[in-house]
Amino acid sequence: MSSVESIIDTEKFSEWIELQTNAAKKCFNKQVGEWSSDPKRLSSLSNRFKRFKEAFERDPKFYTECNQIFKEISECEKQLNKLITTDSELEKESYNEILFFRPILRPLNFVPYLLTFWSFTRVYLLPGLAFIVPFLTLIAPYIVLKFAFNVPITFNSYMSILQSMVSGNFGKIMDPSAPQAPFTGISPVNFLKHFGIVIVTFIQGIVQPYWSYKHLKSIDTIIYDNGRLVLKFRELYTQLQNTLNAHGFNFFKCPLPEINSERDATARVIIESSYFKLALKYVGSLEVIMALAHKEEMKPVLWVRSDTPIFKVNDTFDFQVPKLNRKVISAEFNSNLHALLTGPNKGGKSTVLRALSISALLAHTYGCAPGHLISTPFAKMFVCLKPDDLPGSKSRFEREIEFTANTLKFNEPILVFIDELYHSTNPPDAIRACEIYCNQLWKKTNIVSVISTHLFELVEKSDKNIQRICCPASIDDAGNIHFEYSLKRGICKVSSVDELLKTNGLMVINKKISAAE
């Protein structure tokens, strides 16, 4: 089975169907990697897609309402993902100032109103008490002397003693009636030492609680704002559930636990992240199927039963081609299961193969496809459209041989789409290798295959049961090539090599060299 990356650019496809939440993009990336060939599951996927499409046609506002909810969820999701993912030790320690992260204390986060009381205590009460400590330090001795020891001292006398201590006039302390000592009794340096230490200590006692308050207030604000987002997400989830129920659809009950407050919500999102991851997964998977069904060009797949594989596409396309330039293609693989595809470079062969492979991939993962598809279930799909599709340290040709040999090992129905088979070796070896592989491939009645090639000898020698299809092009009298970018029956031998050489200036150089010779 080929990798998803070799078949579809999931990022561009997510943009094309206008997915908004990261959860939806993750769900899509995961789902397209879960190929299913179970007929019951495939029918269920197609029926679910069809139900949504019919619901959107009955009520165009249905998708608009849901899409607006998805948009709001995506805004909440950006911040929620930061909480759900593993935080750094610094972030954990910061949150631990308000929340309880130690295992033995974690249940306290969910006691009603406890976090509200604790945040008030940590942010306001404790810094406030610390703020008044310097003032209490100055007046506490007076209170103790006056009321605890009943010392008959007035407040003015206490302040006078305090002033004498600061100024260094210790004689005034021993004898309150003594005159004020002259300022020269203590050197300016000593005065600054005594006075400076007191002032610095006093200021630090005021500033430090303020800094603590600002720090804790900032943390609490972040926790509170994140909690509001969690509560909003829960509200949006419920709103989405009610909208779906009103249109006859069932949706998973919100897995989020009961939440008491904003701080409780943040604690739960960090400690019990699995609930929120599950809720985002539900929302993401729903958005993908709704976005697919809302796309006018996407249609439900009609699954059929048959002893031999069936793969019929009608009006399919490559979504990466702009709509104004897009040409739809149709192909049928029923009695004739194999095809050789020809056409000039830049003529659309890769686009055709990509459209077919994307249709098959979406059909077997979401039950829908661009355009109309009638198909039997296929067990696997092998796609090789560009060199990167065959990673490894071996030569390109050796990797191609291994890739193609692997496609012949299966007995269940499979799809094979290869662009320019064995073009990495010399033409004689390429033709010989192609004939050896294709003769074995074409005998398989369990395989539907489309192989593009520039080896017209291979096409002309192939059995009449092998479909000849092409991306047609024509050359006018002036020698200009006109590409149709469509798919038709037949062989196209038009070459675009000269035009490519002219476009890049090589044809002119070759003519000059020939003239010089």
Secondary structure, 3 states (H helix, E strand, C coil): CCCHHHCCCHHHHHHHCCCCCHHHHHHHHHHCCCCCCCHHHHHHHHHHHHHHHHHHHHCHHHHHHHHHHHHHHHHHHHHHHHHHCCCCHHHHHHHCCCCCCCCCCHHHHHCCCHHHHHHHHHHHHHHHHHHHHHHHHHHHHHHHHHHHCCCCCCHHHHHHHHHHHHHCCHHHHHCCCCCCCCHHHCCHHHHHHHHHHHHHHHHHHHHHHHHHHHHHHHHHHHHHHHHHHHHHHHHHHHHHHHHHHHCCCCCCCCCCCCCCCHHHHHHHHHHCHHHHHHHHHHHHHHHHHHHHHHCCCEEECEECCCCCCCEEEEEECCCCCCHHHCCCEEEEECCCCEEEEECCCCCCHHHHHHHHHHHHHHHHHHCEEEEEEEECCCCEEEEECCHHHCCCCCCHHHHHHHHHHHHCCCCCCEEEEECCCCCCCCHHHHHHHHHHHHHHHCCCCCEEEEEECCCHHHHHHCCCCCEEEECCEEECCCCCEEECCCCEECCCCCCCHHHHHHHCCHHHHHHHHHHHC
